[in-house]
Amino acid sequence: MSTGQLLSIEPQELQFPFELRKQISCSLNLSNKTDNYVAFKVKTTNPKKYCVRPNTGVVLPRSTCNVVVTMQAQKEAPTDMQCKDKFLLQSVVASPGATPKDIMAEMFNKESGHNVEECKLRVVYVAPPRPPSPVREGSEEGSSPRASVSDNGSFNAAELTSVSRAHVERHETQDNSYDARTLISKLTEEKNSAIQQNSKLQQELELLRREAKRNQSGIPFIYVFLVGLIGIILGYLLKRTWPPPCYTFFVFFDATSMAGKRKEIWKIGKVTGILFCRNVVHCLLICMED
């Protein structure tokens, strides 16, 4: 901060974060620490390069005023990024109630006997602010090279070029990494979906196999064998046993016709056994075909 008798100026130098083809602005804060109206005027050694708003004005007693200095867009970087431009801020006590319209050029003429304070300000180019990066600042591999800044805040053109190139390469690398991560994530999801579908199909196939085996099993062979065996035994019993216990309810017993009845019953039992055995064999063949 420059502290004069009339105005306090902050900062002491105009720092511009230099970038090609871009307007850059910085501000000056003028503080009036007196009880008088103070008029000021800003001059520069390169008026075509800079725009000062306001370049003249009045600072009220015990108040402040902000001056904005804008550097026009530059097509080329200066040699060694050093700037020789300078600013001169003049201040003088004005009449009470003065306004910017009351400011005359003669007020800042020392030869006319006015008490004019002057403060010289230099221009310094500094490195532009770095954009936010998802890579941690402490990472050595992911960090981009920074331009080395001198004690007075300036840096050379080679360092500025390397910083810009590294910044572009870092963003391209981050974009490629993001695309690769997106592709890998998509392929992983498709793989998991295919595995789930394969597992589901295998389960359905296993269920179909079980149902087919269950349908093909039919009547167990042991049951068919037992039924056939029981039929043969019944036929044999019908042959050997006469008269049956219930025969007295249907046929009148006559000793003279017993021989004929025995032969008739034998024929019936024989035919019945043959038919039963044929049905059993037929059922067995059907089960074997299934």
C-alpha positions in Angstrom: 0.0 0.0 0.0 1.3 3.4 -0.9 0.5 6.0 1.8 0.6 9.6 0.8 -0.7 12.7 2.5 -3.9 12.7 0.4 -4.6 9.2 -0.9 -3.7 5.6 0.0 -3.2 3.4 -3.1 -3.5 -0.3 -3.1 -1.9 -2.3 -4.7 1.5 -0.8 -5.4 1.8 -2.5 -8.8 -0.7 -3.5 -11.5 -0.6 -7.3 -11.9 -2.1 -8.8 -15.0 -2.5 -12.6 -15.5 -1.3 -12.5 -19.1 -3.1 -14.5 -21.7 -3.0 -14.0 -25.5 -6.0 -12.7 -27.3 -7.9 -11.9 -24.1 -8.7 -8.6 -22.2 -7.4 -8.6 -18.7 -8.4 -6.2 -15.9 -7.1 -5.2 -12.5 -8.3 -2.6 -10.0 -6.8 0.1 -7.8 -8.4 1.1 -4.5 -8.0 4.7 -3.6 -8.7 5.8 0.0 -9.0 9.4 1.1 -7.8 9.7 4.7 -8.3 13.5 4.9 -11.3 15.7 5.5 -10.9 17.4 2.1 -12.2 16.6 -1.3 -9.4 15.0 -3.3 -9.2 15.0 -7.1 -7.1 12.4 -8.9 -5.9 11.7 -12.5 -4.4 8.5 -13.9 -1.8 8.7 -16.7 0.0 5.9 -18.5 3.0 5.6 -20.8 1.0 3.4 -23.3 -2.5 4.9 -23.5 -3.5 2.8 -26.6 -2.8 -0.4 -24.7 -4.8 0.3 -21.6 -8.2 1.7 -20.7 -8.7 3.4 -17.3 -12.2 3.9 -15.8 -12.5 6.5 -14.4 -9.2 8.1 -15.4 -10.2 11.2 -13.4 -12.5 11.7 -10.4 -13.1 13.0 -6.9 -12.7 11.0 -3.7 -14.9 12.3 -1.0 -13.5 12.9 2.5 -12.9 9.6 4.5 -14.1 7.5 1.6 -12.7 5.2 -1.1 -12.9 5.0 -4.9 -12.2 2.0 -7.2 -10.3 2.5 -10.5 -10.4 -0.4 -13.1 -7.5 -0.7 -15.5 -8.1 -2.9 -18.5 -5.4 -4.2 -20.8 -6.4 -4.8 -24.4 -6.1 -8.3 -25.9 -2.5 -8.9 -27.1 -1.6 -10.9 -30.2 2.0 -11.6 -29.2 3.7 -12.1 -25.9 6.4 -9.6 -25.0 10.1 -10.6 -24.8 10.9 -12.5 -21.6 7.3 -11.6 -20.4 8.7 -8.3 -19.1 6.5 -5.2 -19.3 8.0 -1.7 -19.3 4.7 0.1 -19.1 4.1 2.4 -16.1 1.2 4.4 -14.6 1.2 7.7 -12.8 -1.5 8.6 -10.3 -1.7 12.3 -9.4 -3.9 13.7 -6.6 -4.6 17.2 -5.4 -6.9 18.9 -2.9 -10.2 20.0 -4.6 -12.7 22.6 -3.5 -15.5 21.4 -1.2 -18.4 19.9 -3.0 -16.3 19.4 -6.2 -17.5 16.9 -8.8 -15.6 15.1 -11.7 -17.0 17.8 -14.0 -15.1 20.5 -12.0 -11.7 18.8 -12.6 -9.4 20.8 -14.9 -6.1 19.9 -16.3 -4.5 23.0 -14.7 -5.2 21.5 -11.2 -2.4 18.9 -11.7 0.1 21.4 -13.0 2.9 21.9 -10.5 4.2 25.0 -12.2 1.0 26.7 -11.3 1.8 26.4 -7.7 -0.6 23.4 -6.9 0.5 20.8 -4.3 0.3 17.7 -6.4 1.1 14.3 -5.0 2.3 11.7 -7.5 2.6 7.9 -7.2 4.2 5.7 -9.9 2.9 2.2 -10.5 4.5 -0.4 -12.6 2.9 -3.2 -14.7 3.8 -6.8 -14.0 2.7 -10.0 -15.8 1.9 -13.0 -13.6 0.9 -16.5 -14.4 -2.8 -17.1 -15.1 -4.8 -18.9 -12.4 -4.9 -22.7 -12.8 -8.3 -24.3 -13.5 -9.6 -26.8 -10.9 -8.3 -30.3 -11.5 -9.7 -33.7 -10.2 -6.1 -34.9 -9.7 -4.8 -34.3 -6.2 -2.3 -31.6 -5.8 0.1 -33.9 -3.9 0.2 -36.4 -6.7 3.6 -36.4 -8.4 2.5 -38.4 -11.5 -0.7 -36.5 -12.1 0.7 -33.0 -11.5 1.5 -30.8 -14.4 4.7 -28.7 -14.6 4.3 -25.2 -13.3 6.0 -22.1 -14.7 8.7 -20.8 -12.3 7.8 -17.3 -11.3 10.5 -14.8 -10.5 10.7 -12.6 -7.5 9.0 -9.7 -9.2 6.1 -12.0 -10.3 7.1 -12.3 -14.0 8.0 -15.4 -16.1 9.4 -16.1 -19.5 7.6 -17.1 -22.7 9.1 -20.6 -22.8 7.7 -21.3 -19.4 4.2 -19.9 -20.4 4.2 -22.1 -23.5 5.2 -25.2 -21.6 2.4 -24.6 -19.0 -0.2 -24.2 -21.7 0.9 -27.3 -23.5 1.0 -29.4 -20.4 -2.5 -28.1 -19.5 -3.9 -29.2 -22.8 -2.2 -32.6 -22.7 -3.4 -33.2 -19.2 -7.0 -32.5 -20.2 -6.7 -34.7 -23.3 -5.3 -37.5 -21.1 -8.2 -37.1 -18.6 -10.8 -37.2 -21.4 -9.2 -40.4 -22.8 -9.1 -42.0 -19.3 -12.8 -41.1 -18.8 -13.8 -42.7 -22.1 -11.8 -45.8 -21.3 -13.4 -46.1 -17.8 -16.9 -45.7 -19.3 -16.2 -48.4 -22.0 -14.8 -50.8 -19.3 -17.8 -50.2 -17.1 -20.2 -50.9 -20.0 -18.4 -54.1 -21.0 -18.4 -55.3 -17.4 -22.2 -54.8 -17.1 -22.8 -56.7 -20.3 -20.6 -59.6 -19.1 -22.5 -59.8 -15.8 -25.8 -59.8 -17.6 -24.7 -62.6 -20.0 -23.5 -64.7 -17.0 -26.9 -64.3 -15.3 -28.8 -65.2 -18.4 -26.5 -68.3 -18.9 -27.1 -69.4 -15.3 -30.9 -69.0 -15.7 -30.9 -71.0 -18.9 -29.0 -73.8 -17.2 -31.5 -73.9 -14.3 -34.4 -74.1 -16.8 -32.7 -76.9 -18.7 -32.1 -78.9 -15.5 -35.8 -78.6 -14.6 -36.8 -79.8 -18.1 -34.5 -82.8 -17.7 -36.0 -83.7 -14.4 -39.6 -83.5 -15.7 -38.6 -85.6 -18.7 -37.2 -88.3 -16.5 -40.2 -88.2 -14.3 -42.6 -88.6 -17.3 -40.5 -91.4 -18.8 -40.4 -93.4 -15.6 -44.1 -94.7 -16.0 -45.2 -97.7 -13.9 -42.2 -99.4 -12.1 -41.2 -102.8 -13.5 -41.4 -104.4 -10.1 -45.1 -103.5 -9.8 -45.8 -105.1 -13.2 -43.9 -108.2 -12.2 -45.9 -108.5 -8.9 -49.2 -108.1 -10.7 -48.3 -110.8 -13.2 -47.1 -113.1 -10.4 -50.4 -112.6 -8.5 -52.4 -113.4 -11.7 -50.5 -116.7 -12.2 -51.0 -117.7 -8.6 -54.7 -116.9 -8.8 -55.1 -119.0 -11.9 -53.3 -121.9 -10.3 -55.5 -121.7 -7.2 -58.6 -121.6 -9.3 -57.4 -124.8 -11.0 -56.6 -126.7 -7.8 -59.4 -125.6 -5.6 -63.0 -126.7 -6.1 -65.6 -125.8 -5.1 -64.9 -122.3 -4.0 -66.5 -121.2 -0.7 -69.0 -118.9 -2.4 -70.0 -121.4 -5.1 -73.0 -122.8 -3.0 -74.7 -119.4 -3.4 -74.8 -119.6 -7.2 -74.7 -123.4 -8.2 -76.8 -126.2 -6.8 -74.5 -128.9 -5.5 -75.1 -132.3 -7.2 -72.8 -135.2 -6.7 -73.7 -136.8 -10.0 -72.6 -133.6 -12.0 -69.5 -132.8 -10.0 -67.1 -134.1 -12.6 -68.6 -131.9 -15.3 -68.6 -128.9 -13.1 -65.0 -129.3 -12.2 -64.1 -129.4 -15.9 -66.2 -126.3 -16.6 -64.6 -124.4 -13.8 -61.1 -125.5 -14.9 -61.8 -124.1 -18.4 -63.0 -120.8 -17.0 -60.0 -120.4 -14.7 -57.6 -121.4 -17.5 -59.1 -118.8 -19.9 -59.1 -116.2 -17.1 -55.5 -116.8 -16.3 -54.5 -116.6 -20.0 -56.3 -113.3 -20.5 -54.9 -111.9 -17.3 -51.4 -112.9 -18.3 -51.8 -111.4 -21.8 -53.0 -108.1 -20.3 -50.0 -108.0 -18.0 -47.6 -108.7 -20.8 -49.3 -106.0 -22.9 -49.0 -103.5 -20.1 -45.3 -104.4 -19.7 -44.6 -103.8 -23.4 -46.3 -100.4 -23.3 -44.1 -99.4 -20.3 -41.0 -100.5 -22.1 -41.8 -98.5 -25.2 -42.4 -95.4 -23.1 
